[in-house]
């Protein structure tokens, strides 16, 4: 029996969205690294506020993408192939445990903290950020978007690529399905 057009559409959507998430993780991390090299090679001093702005843009982009993964998993777990379902679920749990979703909700996506009924202070934002980036932005972005599956198979980019590739293979999708 052939799957219904709705099921095929959901499989295709999952493939396309997982592909978009891989591109978004890669771009946020790569742009950060590339611009840092440009800043460091430049003949003029780059003002701190410009460096901070670039860091925020790239970091917040990656944080939004990781938060999207939790939504992706919740909405598409029924089409995630069994061979990658455990690592997909583990990534969702890791993102929640690290506080990334909470940071997106309290800092990246809003200016007002409903719980405190005010904007968070710079110190509060830094404290929340440091809670999950660990030893620094560069290291956090490497964890999120290092494309080398040998380094750590639990890294977000590696997991999301594995899920995307498994969806593609299991449901016999092609690059053309990315544009439907």
CORPE-V90928 format. One record per backbone hydrogen bond with DSSP energy under -0.5 kcal/mol. CO is the residue of the C=O (numbers start at 1). NH is the residue of the N-H. E is the energy in kcal/mol with one decimal. If there is no record, write none. Layout:
BEGIN
co=CO nh=NH e=E
co=CO nh=NH e=E
END
This chain:
BEGIN
co=4 nh=8 e=-2.5
co=5 nh=9 e=-2.3
co=6 nh=10 e=-2.1
co=7 nh=11 e=-2.4
co=8 nh=12 e=-2.5
co=9 nh=13 e=-2.6
co=10 nh=14 e=-2.4
co=11 nh=15 e=-2.1
co=12 nh=16 e=-2.5
co=13 nh=17 e=-3.0
co=14 nh=18 e=-2.4
co=15 nh=19 e=-1.9
co=16 nh=20 e=-2.5
co=17 nh=21 e=-2.5
co=18 nh=22 e=-1.9
co=19 nh=23 e=-2.1
co=20 nh=24 e=-2.6
co=21 nh=25 e=-2.4
co=22 nh=26 e=-2.3
co=23 nh=27 e=-2.8
co=24 nh=28 e=-2.2
co=25 nh=29 e=-1.9
co=26 nh=30 e=-2.9
co=27 nh=31 e=-2.7
co=28 nh=32 e=-1.4
co=29 nh=33 e=-2.2
co=30 nh=34 e=-2.8
co=31 nh=35 e=-2.6
co=32 nh=36 e=-2.1
co=33 nh=37 e=-1.8
co=34 nh=38 e=-2.1
co=35 nh=39 e=-2.9
co=36 nh=40 e=-2.5
co=37 nh=41 e=-1.9
co=38 nh=42 e=-1.4
co=45 nh=47 e=-0.5
co=47 nh=50 e=-0.9
co=47 nh=51 e=-1.9
co=48 nh=52 e=-3.0
co=49 nh=53 e=-1.9
co=50 nh=54 e=-2.3
co=51 nh=55 e=-2.4
co=52 nh=56 e=-2.8
co=53 nh=57 e=-2.5
co=54 nh=58 e=-2.4
co=55 nh=59 e=-2.9
co=56 nh=60 e=-3.1
co=57 nh=61 e=-1.8
co=58 nh=62 e=-2.0
co=59 nh=63 e=-2.5
co=60 nh=64 e=-2.6
co=61 nh=65 e=-2.0
co=62 nh=66 e=-2.6
co=63 nh=67 e=-2.3
co=64 nh=68 e=-2.2
co=65 nh=69 e=-1.5
co=66 nh=70 e=-1.1
co=67 nh=71 e=-1.3
co=68 nh=72 e=-3.2
co=69 nh=73 e=-3.2
co=70 nh=74 e=-2.2
co=71 nh=75 e=-2.3
co=72 nh=76 e=-2.5
co=73 nh=77 e=-1.5
co=76 nh=79 e=-2.1
co=76 nh=80 e=-0.7
co=77 nh=80 e=-0.6
co=79 nh=81 e=-0.5
co=81 nh=84 e=-1.8
co=81 nh=85 e=-0.8
co=82 nh=86 e=-0.6
co=84 nh=88 e=-2.1
co=85 nh=89 e=-2.3
co=86 nh=90 e=-2.5
co=87 nh=91 e=-2.1
co=88 nh=92 e=-1.8
co=89 nh=93 e=-2.3
co=90 nh=94 e=-2.5
co=91 nh=95 e=-2.6
co=92 nh=96 e=-2.1
co=93 nh=97 e=-3.0
co=94 nh=98 e=-2.4
co=95 nh=99 e=-0.6
co=95 nh=100 e=-1.7
co=95 nh=101 e=-0.7
co=96 nh=99 e=-1.0
co=99 nh=103 e=-2.3
co=100 nh=104 e=-2.4
co=101 nh=105 e=-2.4
co=102 nh=106 e=-2.5
co=103 nh=107 e=-2.7
co=103 nh=108 e=-1.6
co=104 nh=109 e=-3.2
co=112 nh=114 e=-0.8
co=113 nh=117 e=-1.6
co=113 nh=118 e=-1.5
co=118 nh=113 e=-2.6
co=121 nh=125 e=-2.4
co=122 nh=126 e=-2.8
co=123 nh=127 e=-2.5
co=124 nh=128 e=-2.3
co=125 nh=129 e=-2.6
co=126 nh=130 e=-3.0
co=127 nh=131 e=-1.2
co=128 nh=132 e=-0.6
co=129 nh=132 e=-1.4
co=129 nh=133 e=-2.1
co=130 nh=134 e=-1.1
co=133 nh=136 e=-1.1
co=136 nh=140 e=-2.4
co=137 nh=141 e=-2.9
co=138 nh=142 e=-1.9
co=139 nh=143 e=-2.5
co=140 nh=144 e=-2.6
co=141 nh=145 e=-2.6
co=142 nh=146 e=-1.7
co=144 nh=157 e=-1.6
co=145 nh=147 e=-0.5
co=147 nh=149 e=-0.9
co=148 nh=151 e=-1.2
co=148 nh=152 e=-0.8
co=152 nh=155 e=-1.7
co=155 nh=159 e=-2.5
co=156 nh=160 e=-3.0
co=157 nh=161 e=-2.5
co=158 nh=162 e=-2.1
co=159 nh=163 e=-2.5
co=160 nh=164 e=-2.8
co=161 nh=165 e=-2.9
co=162 nh=166 e=-2.2
co=163 nh=167 e=-2.6
co=164 nh=168 e=-2.6
co=165 nh=169 e=-2.5
co=166 nh=170 e=-3.0
co=167 nh=171 e=-2.2
co=168 nh=173 e=-2.5
co=169 nh=172 e=-1.0
co=174 nh=177 e=-1.4
co=175 nh=178 e=-1.5
co=176 nh=179 e=-1.4
co=177 nh=180 e=-0.9
END
